[in-house]
Amino acid sequence: MNARQQAHAWLLLLPAVVLLLAFTHWPALATLIDSFLSTPKPNRPSVFVGLENYAVMADDPIFWQAVRNNLWFAAVTIPFSVGTALAMALWINGKIAGRGFLRLAYFTPTVLPMIAVANIWLFFYTPDYGLLDQIGGAFGLPAHNWLGSTSTALACVMVVTIWKEAGFFMIFYLAALQGINPSLREAAAIEGASRWFFFRRVLWPLLMPTTIFVLVNAVINAFRMVDHLFVMTRGGPDNATTLLLYHLYEVGFKFWDQGYAAAITMVLLFSLATVALVQFFVLDRRAHY
């Protein structure tokens, strides 16, 4: 490749590089710098404070509560949403009656706005008048404040997340399944392989690239979920549903502590980057491209 071709290639890449630097790398670098500075006040500019913001974070019990909540949230929503998406894709990939309607029904929650989804589920969870209590009352069960109880609030938010994300992940699995050669299934049937054996030995390895992509997105979504909390719980009761991004919002925009918020952001970014790299380098070895 001569110099003119190299220059032409870099010019083609230039718009994407500029956007990546301007909206990804520079904000991350600026946030890293802010995490070592104090929050500016009207009569007091920000000053270098070193690791003080990180020390405040380490001593903040609400931060650690948000970490625990988010870990539980991720541990439940990721496998259930991915597993449900795969099961739905396997079902509607076959020749069944009403396949088009089922695909539409499964994908509909994905295209609904976050706030609309939260309001729909508020109707389900409302004490006494909500759908769950109405059904429970028909069987003689007492009413329950689903979003107002520390024992059930986080689980209720998890259910909403799984319901909304499973259809989104299903699309990727469905596309991957339709790209697999049908002759593989025919050959397995001729050899007498069961459906479970075919899935475990043939389909699952071929779906691994899609699974890696879906898992990375599921992890990111689990740690950036905040929309539902604004409508459904606002982090309550007693911080039972406070997740990291919601705590970050409160620190940065409600309490206006930009230095501390920047420190939380850097911890969140570093954690997500580490998990993504582990997923790529560990799971990628099992992927068949």
TORLO-978283 format. One record per residue (C-alpha): residue number from 1; residue in three letters; chain; x, z, y. Coordinates in nm, 4 decimals, padded with zeros to 6 digits, always signed. Last residue first. Layout:
BEGIN
+--------+-------+------+----------+----------+----------+
: midren : tordo : tike :       c1 :       c3 :       c2 :
+--------+-------+------+----------+----------+----------+
:    NUM :   ALA :    A :        X :        Z :        Y :
...
+--------+-------+------+----------+----------+----------+
END
This chain:
BEGIN
+--------+-------+------+----------+----------+----------+
: midren : tordo : tike :       c1 :       c3 :       c2 :
+--------+-------+------+----------+----------+----------+
:    289 :   TYR :    A : -01.6332 : +01.3820 : -01.8483 :
:    288 :   HIS :    A : -01.6456 : +01.6562 : -02.1124 :
:    287 :   ALA :    A : -01.6208 : +02.0036 : -01.9576 :
:    286 :   ARG :    A : -01.4679 : +02.2940 : -02.1443 :
:    285 :   ARG :    A : -01.1505 : +02.3013 : -01.9359 :
:    284 :   ASP :    A : -01.3670 : +02.2770 : -01.6227 :
:    283 :   LEU :    A : -01.5153 : +02.6147 : -01.7067 :
:    282 :   VAL :    A : -01.1953 : +02.8033 : -01.6282 :
:    281 :   PHE :    A : -01.0557 : +02.6041 : -01.3332 :
:    280 :   PHE :    A : -01.3860 : +02.5263 : -01.1614 :
:    279 :   GLN :    A : -01.5555 : +02.8589 : -01.2243 :
:    278 :   VAL :    A : -01.2472 : +03.0549 : -01.1239 :
:    277 :   LEU :    A : -01.2182 : +02.8517 : -00.8043 :
:    276 :   ALA :    A : -01.5847 : +02.9114 : -00.7197 :
:    275 :   VAL :    A : -01.5543 : +03.2864 : -00.7810 :
:    274 :   THR :    A : -01.2480 : +03.3095 : -00.5576 :
:    273 :   ALA :    A : -01.4082 : +03.1043 : -00.2800 :
:    272 :   LEU :    A : -01.7217 : +03.3204 : -00.2923 :
:    271 :   SER :    A : -01.5198 : +03.6422 : -00.2689 :
:    270 :   PHE :    A : -01.3005 : +03.5128 : +00.0142 :
:    269 :   LEU :    A : -01.6018 : +03.3945 : +00.2130 :
:    268 :   LEU :    A : -01.7845 : +03.7260 : +00.1695 :
:    267 :   VAL :    A : -01.4788 : +03.9323 : +00.2631 :
:    266 :   MET :    A : -01.4217 : +03.7085 : +00.5652 :
:    265 :   THR :    A : -01.7832 : +03.7400 : +00.6760 :
:    264 :   ILE :    A : -01.7761 : +04.1189 : +00.6461 :
:    263 :   ALA :    A : -01.4691 : +04.1275 : +00.8736 :
:    262 :   ALA :    A : -01.6396 : +03.8940 : +01.1225 :
:    261 :   ALA :    A : -01.9441 : +04.1228 : +01.1310 :
:    260 :   TYR :    A : -01.7159 : +04.4206 : +01.2077 :
:    259 :   GLY :    A : -01.5630 : +04.2357 : +01.5013 :
:    258 :   GLN :    A : -01.8979 : +04.1035 : +01.6226 :
:    257 :   ASP :    A : -02.0697 : +04.4410 : +01.6456 :
:    256 :   TRP :    A : -02.3918 : +04.3282 : +01.8144 :
:    255 :   PHE :    A : -02.6154 : +04.5913 : +01.6473 :
:    254 :   LYS :    A : -02.8935 : +04.3418 : +01.5768 :
:    253 :   PHE :    A : -02.6928 : +04.0197 : +01.5866 :
:    252 :   GLY :    A : -02.3633 : +04.0887 : +01.4107 :
:    251 :   VAL :    A : -02.4351 : +04.4051 : +01.2136 :
:    250 :   GLU :    A : -02.7910 : +04.3074 : +01.1269 :
:    249 :   TYR :    A : -02.6940 : +03.9541 : +01.0282 :
:    248 :   LEU :    A : -02.4065 : +04.0778 : +00.8116 :
:    247 :   HIS :    A : -02.6416 : +04.3215 : +00.6402 :
:    246 :   TYR :    A : -02.8734 : +04.0281 : +00.5699 :
:    245 :   LEU :    A : -02.5809 : +03.8260 : +00.4359 :
:    244 :   LEU :    A : -02.4693 : +04.1085 : +00.2118 :
:    243 :   LEU :    A : -02.8088 : +04.1915 : +00.0642 :
:    242 :   THR :    A : -03.0394 : +04.4721 : +00.1763 :
:    241 :   THR :    A : -03.3203 : +04.4936 : -00.0781 :
:    240 :   ALA :    A : -03.3114 : +04.8690 : -00.1486 :
:    239 :   ASN :    A : -03.1946 : +04.9404 : +00.2068 :
:    238 :   ASP :    A : -03.4300 : +05.2440 : +00.2257 :
:    237 :   PRO :    A : -03.7321 : +05.0206 : +00.1639 :
:    236 :   GLY :    A : -03.6174 : +04.7904 : +00.2917 :
:    235 :   GLY :    A : -03.3920 : +04.4981 : +00.3777 :
:    234 :   ARG :    A : -03.6426 : +04.3312 : +00.6079 :
:    233 :   THR :    A : -03.8869 : +04.3389 : +00.3124 :
:    232 :   MET :    A : -04.0911 : +04.0186 : +00.2744 :
:    231 :   VAL :    A : -04.0581 : +03.8056 : +00.5870 :
:    230 :   PHE :    A : -03.6976 : +03.8610 : +00.6916 :
:    229 :   LEU :    A : -03.5915 : +03.9191 : +00.3313 :
:    228 :   HIS :    A : -03.7073 : +03.5775 : +00.2200 :
:    227 :   ASP :    A : -03.4699 : +03.4013 : +00.4575 :
:    226 :   VAL :    A : -03.1549 : +03.5945 : +00.3618 :
:    225 :   MET :    A : -03.0066 : +03.4442 : +00.0467 :
:    224 :   ARG :    A : -02.6418 : +03.3625 : +00.1115 :
:    223 :   PHE :    A : -02.4885 : +03.5499 : -00.1796 :
:    222 :   ALA :    A : -02.7211 : +03.4242 : -00.4525 :
:    221 :   ASN :    A : -02.7163 : +03.0724 : -00.3064 :
:    220 :   ILE :    A : -02.3384 : +03.0542 : -00.3352 :
:    219 :   VAL :    A : -02.3503 : +03.1723 : -00.6953 :
:    218 :   ALA :    A : -02.6262 : +02.9251 : -00.7828 :
:    217 :   ASN :    A : -02.4413 : +02.6371 : -00.6173 :
:    216 :   VAL :    A : -02.1269 : +02.7068 : -00.8192 :
:    215 :   LEU :    A : -02.3357 : +02.7473 : -01.1339 :
:    214 :   VAL :    A : -02.5167 : +02.4169 : -01.0790 :
:    213 :   PHE :    A : -02.1926 : +02.2214 : -01.0363 :
:    212 :   ILE :    A : -02.0373 : +02.3830 : -01.3424 :
:    211 :   THR :    A : -02.3551 : +02.3216 : -01.5429 :
:    210 :   THR :    A : -02.3563 : +01.9549 : -01.4442 :
:    209 :   PRO :    A : -02.0013 : +01.9157 : -01.5716 :
:    208 :   MET :    A : -02.1011 : +02.1106 : -01.8883 :
:    207 :   LEU :    A : -02.3985 : +01.8893 : -01.9766 :
:    206 :   LEU :    A : -02.2009 : +01.6837 : -02.2306 :
:    205 :   PRO :    A : -02.0821 : +02.0034 : -02.4000 :
:    204 :   TRP :    A : -02.4423 : +02.1342 : -02.4115 :
:    203 :   LEU :    A : -02.5939 : +01.8111 : -02.5434 :
:    202 :   VAL :    A : -02.3679 : +01.7533 : -02.8419 :
:    201 :   ARG :    A : -02.2710 : +02.0640 : -03.0391 :
:    200 :   ARG :    A : -02.5221 : +02.3235 : -02.9127 :
:    199 :   PHE :    A : -02.8118 : +02.0858 : -02.8433 :
:    198 :   PHE :    A : -02.7656 : +01.8870 : -03.1627 :
:    197 :   PHE :    A : -02.7327 : +02.2074 : -03.3685 :
:    196 :   TRP :    A : -03.0498 : +02.3479 : -03.2082 :
:    195 :   ARG :    A : -03.2416 : +02.0265 : -03.2730 :
:    194 :   SER :    A : -03.1328 : +02.0234 : -03.6370 :
:    193 :   ALA :    A : -02.8758 : +01.7759 : -03.7664 :
:    192 :   GLY :    A : -02.9854 : +01.5624 : -04.0611 :
:    191 :   GLU :    A : -02.7145 : +01.2988 : -04.0254 :
:    190 :   ILE :    A : -02.9781 : +01.0390 : -03.9320 :
:    189 :   ALA :    A : -03.1147 : +01.2774 : -03.6669 :
:    188 :   ALA :    A : -02.7657 : +01.3219 : -03.5198 :
:    187 :   ALA :    A : -02.7197 : +00.9443 : -03.5007 :
:    186 :   GLU :    A : -03.0560 : +00.9035 : -03.3281 :
:    185 :   ARG :    A : -02.9727 : +01.1785 : -03.0784 :
:    184 :   LEU :    A : -02.6402 : +01.0152 : -02.9974 :
:    183 :   SER :    A : -02.8074 : +00.6728 : -02.9727 :
:    182 :   PRO :    A : -03.0085 : +00.8013 : -02.6766 :
:    181 :   ASN :    A : -02.6942 : +00.7751 : -02.4546 :
:    180 :   ILE :    A : -02.6882 : +01.0601 : -02.2045 :
:    179 :   GLY :    A : -02.7675 : +00.9638 : -01.8433 :
:    178 :   GLN :    A : -03.1268 : +01.0834 : -01.8673 :
:    177 :   LEU :    A : -03.0014 : +01.4277 : -01.9615 :
:    176 :   ALA :    A : -02.7730 : +01.4416 : -01.6563 :
:    175 :   ALA :    A : -03.0561 : +01.3459 : -01.4198 :
:    174 :   LEU :    A : -03.2796 : +01.6111 : -01.5761 :
:    173 :   TYR :    A : -03.0067 : +01.8728 : -01.5442 :
:    172 :   PHE :    A : -02.9615 : +01.7921 : -01.1765 :
:    171 :   ILE :    A : -03.3350 : +01.7975 : -01.1063 :
:    170 :   MET :    A : -03.3788 : +02.1266 : -01.2948 :
:    169 :   PHE :    A : -03.1433 : +02.3006 : -01.0519 :
:    168 :   PHE :    A : -03.3942 : +02.2533 : -00.7714 :
:    167 :   GLY :    A : -03.6901 : +02.3513 : -00.9887 :
:    166 :   ALA :    A : -03.5188 : +02.6751 : -01.0925 :
:    165 :   GLU :    A : -03.4409 : +02.7668 : -00.7321 :
:    164 :   LYS :    A : -03.7870 : +02.8621 : -00.6030 :
:    163 :   TRP :    A : -03.9208 : +03.0622 : -00.8964 :
:    162 :   ILE :    A : -03.5832 : +03.2303 : -00.9516 :
:    161 :   THR :    A : -03.5699 : +03.3368 : -00.5866 :
:    160 :   VAL :    A : -03.9260 : +03.4713 : -00.5858 :
:    159 :   VAL :    A : -03.8619 : +03.6698 : -00.9037 :
:    158 :   MET :    A : -03.5443 : +03.8181 : -00.7559 :
:    157 :   VAL :    A : -03.7326 : +03.9334 : -00.4450 :
:    156 :   CYS :    A : -03.9767 : +04.1223 : -00.6683 :
:    155 :   ALA :    A : -03.6880 : +04.2791 : -00.8605 :
:    154 :   LEU :    A : -03.5397 : +04.4034 : -00.5336 :
:    153 :   ALA :    A : -03.8666 : +04.5717 : -00.4328 :
:    152 :   THR :    A : -03.9470 : +04.7280 : -00.7725 :
:    151 :   SER :    A : -03.7740 : +05.0667 : -00.7937 :
:    150 :   THR :    A : -03.7298 : +05.1159 : -00.4193 :
:    149 :   SER :    A : -04.1051 : +05.0884 : -00.3720 :
:    148 :   GLY :    A : -04.2560 : +04.9194 : -00.0683 :
:    147 :   LEU :    A : -04.2327 : +04.5634 : -00.1976 :
:    146 :   TRP :    A : -04.4445 : +04.6293 : -00.5082 :
:    145 :   ASN :    A : -04.6762 : +04.8883 : -00.3559 :
:    144 :   HIS :    A : -04.8696 : +04.9561 : -00.6751 :
:    143 :   ALA :    A : -05.2411 : +04.9676 : -00.7533 :
:    142 :   PRO :    A : -05.3495 : +05.1507 : -01.0687 :
:    141 :   LEU :    A : -05.4157 : +04.9630 : -01.3944 :
:    140 :   GLY :    A : -05.7734 : +04.9372 : -01.5217 :
:    139 :   PHE :    A : -05.7370 : +04.5942 : -01.6798 :
:    138 :   ALA :    A : -05.9194 : +04.4179 : -01.3935 :
:    137 :   GLY :    A : -05.7172 : +04.6336 : -01.1562 :
:    136 :   GLY :    A : -05.3951 : +04.4794 : -01.2894 :
:    135 :   ILE :    A : -05.5213 : +04.1313 : -01.2090 :
:    134 :   GLN :    A : -05.6219 : +04.2357 : -00.8568 :
:    133 :   ASP :    A : -05.2991 : +04.4316 : -00.8207 :
:    132 :   LEU :    A : -05.0933 : +04.1233 : -00.9045 :
:    131 :   LEU :    A : -05.3038 : +03.8943 : -00.6840 :
:    130 :   GLY :    A : -05.2694 : +04.1127 : -00.3760 :
:    129 :   TYR :    A : -05.5546 : +04.3130 : -00.2262 :
:    128 :   ASP :    A : -05.4672 : +04.6638 : -00.3489 :
:    127 :   PRO :    A : -05.1019 : +04.6458 : -00.2410 :
:    126 :   THR :    A : -04.9802 : +04.3015 : -00.1231 :
:    125 :   TYR :    A : -04.7408 : +04.1545 : -00.3835 :
:    124 :   PHE :    A : -04.9143 : +03.8260 : -00.4679 :
:    123 :   PHE :    A : -05.0123 : +03.7499 : -00.1078 :
:    122 :   LEU :    A : -04.6579 : +03.8324 : +00.0000 :
:    121 :   TRP :    A : -04.5540 : +03.5717 : -00.2554 :
:    120 :   ILE :    A : -04.7165 : +03.2944 : -00.0562 :
:    119 :   ASN :    A : -04.5689 : +03.4312 : +00.2668 :
:    118 :   ALA :    A : -04.2182 : +03.4246 : +00.1217 :
:    117 :   VAL :    A : -04.2633 : +03.0678 : +00.0003 :
:    116 :   ALA :    A : -04.3839 : +02.9571 : +00.3442 :
:    115 :   ILE :    A : -04.0822 : +03.1223 : +00.5077 :
:    114 :   MET :    A : -03.8432 : +02.9443 : +00.2709 :
:    113 :   PRO :    A : -03.9996 : +02.6043 : +00.3378 :
:    112 :   LEU :    A : -04.1513 : +02.4323 : +00.0306 :
:    111 :   VAL :    A : -03.9435 : +02.1480 : -00.1107 :
:    110 :   THR :    A : -03.8000 : +02.3570 : -00.3945 :
:    109 :   PRO :    A : -04.1324 : +02.5117 : -00.4926 :
:    108 :   THR :    A : -04.2687 : +02.1573 : -00.5631 :
:    107 :   PHE :    A : -04.0020 : +02.0621 : -00.8193 :
:    106 :   TYR :    A : -04.1685 : +02.2198 : -01.1212 :
:    105 :   ALA :    A : -04.5133 : +02.0869 : -01.0322 :
:    104 :   LEU :    A : -04.3856 : +01.7359 : -00.9625 :
:    103 :   ARG :    A : -04.1973 : +01.7221 : -01.2919 :
:    102 :   LEU :    A : -04.5029 : +01.8578 : -01.4720 :
:    101 :   PHE :    A : -04.7279 : +01.5937 : -01.3161 :
:    100 :   GLY :    A : -04.4909 : +01.3153 : -01.4219 :
:     99 :   ARG :    A : -04.4716 : +01.4459 : -01.7781 :
:     98 :   GLY :    A : -04.8490 : +01.4661 : -01.8154 :
:     97 :   ALA :    A : -04.8390 : +01.4008 : -02.1883 :
:     96 :   ILE :    A : -04.4967 : +01.4449 : -02.3457 :
:     95 :   LYS :    A : -04.2129 : +01.2035 : -02.4167 :
:     94 :   GLY :    A : -03.9116 : +01.4255 : -02.3700 :
:     93 :   ASN :    A : -03.7184 : +01.4857 : -02.0499 :
:     92 :   ILE :    A : -03.9950 : +01.7212 : -01.9370 :
:     91 :   TRP :    A : -03.8988 : +01.9810 : -02.1962 :
:     90 :   LEU :    A : -03.5206 : +01.9596 : -02.1723 :
:     89 :   ALA :    A : -03.5401 : +01.9761 : -01.7929 :
:     88 :   MET :    A : -03.7684 : +02.2804 : -01.8028 :
:     87 :   ALA :    A : -03.5349 : +02.4648 : -02.0403 :
:     86 :   LEU :    A : -03.2302 : +02.3773 : -01.8290 :
:     85 :   ALA :    A : -03.3969 : +02.4977 : -01.5093 :
:     84 :   THR :    A : -03.5105 : +02.8203 : -01.6758 :
:     83 :   GLY :    A : -03.1569 : +02.8894 : -01.7947 :
:     82 :   VAL :    A : -03.0107 : +02.8173 : -01.4492 :
:     81 :   SER :    A : -03.2690 : +03.0335 : -01.2714 :
:     80 :   PHE :    A : -03.2433 : +03.3152 : -01.5262 :
:     79 :   PRO :    A : -02.8639 : +03.3126 : -01.5467 :
:     78 :   ILE :    A : -02.8169 : +03.3116 : -01.1662 :
:     77 :   THR :    A : -03.1084 : +03.5354 : -01.0636 :
:     76 :   VAL :    A : -03.0175 : +03.8426 : -01.2690 :
:     75 :   ALA :    A : -02.6437 : +03.8917 : -01.2186 :
:     74 :   ALA :    A : -02.6668 : +03.7553 : -00.8630 :
:     73 :   PHE :    A : -02.9268 : +04.0107 : -00.7521 :
:     72 :   TRP :    A : -02.7468 : +04.2913 : -00.9301 :
:     71 :   LEU :    A : -02.4245 : +04.1948 : -00.7524 :
:     70 :   ASN :    A : -02.6116 : +04.1565 : -00.4241 :
:     69 :   ASN :    A : -02.7694 : +04.4998 : -00.4482 :
:     68 :   ARG :    A : -02.4365 : +04.6605 : -00.5298 :
:     67 :   VAL :    A : -02.2679 : +04.4857 : -00.2371 :
:     66 :   ALA :    A : -02.5561 : +04.5752 : -00.0013 :
:     65 :   GLN :    A : -02.5244 : +04.9407 : -00.1035 :
:     64 :   TRP :    A : -02.1505 : +04.9157 : -00.0409 :
:     63 :   PHE :    A : -02.2164 : +04.7850 : +00.3089 :
:     62 :   ILE :    A : -02.4807 : +05.0525 : +00.3703 :
:     61 :   PRO :    A : -02.2275 : +05.3217 : +00.2763 :
:     60 :   ASP :    A : -01.9811 : +05.2034 : +00.5465 :
:     59 :   ASP :    A : -01.6383 : +05.3601 : +00.4892 :
:     58 :   ALA :    A : -01.4767 : +05.0395 : +00.3564 :
:     57 :   MET :    A : -01.6390 : +04.8402 : +00.6355 :
:     56 :   VAL :    A : -01.4989 : +05.0703 : +00.9007 :
:     55 :   ALA :    A : -01.1539 : +05.0272 : +00.7442 :
:     54 :   TYR :    A : -01.2000 : +04.6492 : +00.7512 :
:     53 :   ASN :    A : -01.2868 : +04.6651 : +01.1205 :
:     52 :   GLU :    A : -00.9775 : +04.8797 : +01.1829 :
:     51 :   LEU :    A : -00.7441 : +04.6374 : +01.0060 :
:     50 :   GLY :    A : -00.5627 : +04.5300 : +01.3200 :
:     49 :   VAL :    A : -00.7312 : +04.6443 : +01.6422 :
:     48 :   PHE :    A : -00.6337 : +04.3596 : +01.8760 :
:     47 :   VAL :    A : -00.8377 : +04.3765 : +02.1945 :
:     46 :   SER :    A : -01.1735 : +04.2343 : +02.2987 :
:     45 :   PRO :    A : -01.2558 : +04.2429 : +02.6673 :
:     44 :   ARG :    A : -01.4098 : +04.5531 : +02.8243 :
:     43 :   ASN :    A : -01.6504 : +04.5409 : +03.1171 :
:     42 :   PRO :    A : -01.9288 : +04.3362 : +02.9560 :
:     41 :   LYS :    A : -01.8164 : +04.4327 : +02.6009 :
:     40 :   PRO :    A : -01.6018 : +04.2408 : +02.3538 :
:     39 :   THR :    A : -01.6129 : +04.3532 : +01.9877 :
:     38 :   SER :    A : -01.2675 : +04.4586 : +01.8724 :
:     37 :   LEU :    A : -01.0251 : +04.2087 : +01.7247 :
:     36 :   PHE :    A : -00.8779 : +04.1679 : +01.3759 :
:     35 :   SER :    A : -01.1991 : +04.0200 : +01.2323 :
:     34 :   ASP :    A : -01.2107 : +03.7823 : +01.5277 :
:     33 :   ILE :    A : -00.8974 : +03.6044 : +01.4013 :
:     32 :   LEU :    A : -01.0510 : +03.5528 : +01.0574 :
:     31 :   THR :    A : -01.3707 : +03.4296 : +01.2211 :
:     30 :   ALA :    A : -01.1740 : +03.1738 : +01.4224 :
:     29 :   LEU :    A : -01.0014 : +03.0532 : +01.1039 :
:     28 :   ALA :    A : -01.3339 : +03.0170 : +00.9233 :
:     27 :   PRO :    A : -01.4898 : +02.8403 : +01.2226 :
:     26 :   TRP :    A : -01.1882 : +02.6028 : +01.2348 :
:     25 :   HIS :    A : -01.1978 : +02.5225 : +00.8648 :
:     24 :   THR :    A : -01.5669 : +02.4436 : +00.8240 :
:     23 :   PHE :    A : -01.7444 : +02.2817 : +01.1212 :
:     22 :   ALA :    A : -01.4613 : +02.1270 : +01.3220 :
:     21 :   LEU :    A : -01.2148 : +02.0691 : +01.0396 :
:     20 :   LEU :    A : -01.4696 : +01.9211 : +00.7995 :
:     19 :   LEU :    A : -01.6352 : +01.7132 : +01.0731 :
:     18 :   VAL :    A : -01.2993 : +01.5768 : +01.1862 :
:     17 :   VAL :    A : -01.1944 : +01.5003 : +00.8282 :
:     16 :   ALA :    A : -01.5227 : +01.3212 : +00.7566 :
:     15 :   PRO :    A : -01.4908 : +01.1077 : +01.0705 :
:     14 :   LEU :    A : -01.1178 : +01.0357 : +01.0025 :
:     13 :   LEU :    A : -01.1494 : +00.9192 : +00.6426 :
:     12 :   LEU :    A : -01.2092 : +00.5557 : +00.7335 :
:     11 :   LEU :    A : -00.9314 : +00.5766 : +00.9912 :
:     10 :   TRP :    A : -00.7030 : +00.7226 : +00.7249 :
:      9 :   ALA :    A : -00.7699 : +00.4262 : +00.4946 :
:      8 :   HIS :    A : -00.7056 : +00.1729 : +00.7737 :
:      7 :   ALA :    A : -00.3784 : +00.3437 : +00.8606 :
:      6 :   GLN :    A : -00.2718 : +00.3317 : +00.4957 :
:      5 :   GLN :    A : -00.3671 : -00.0365 : +00.4744 :
:      4 :   ARG :    A : -00.1644 : -00.1143 : +00.7858 :
:      3 :   ALA :    A : +00.1353 : +00.0835 : +00.6591 :
:      2 :   ASN :    A : +00.1524 : -00.1079 : +00.3319 :
:      1 :   MET :    A : +00.0000 : +00.0000 : +00.0000 :
+--------+-------+------+----------+----------+----------+
END
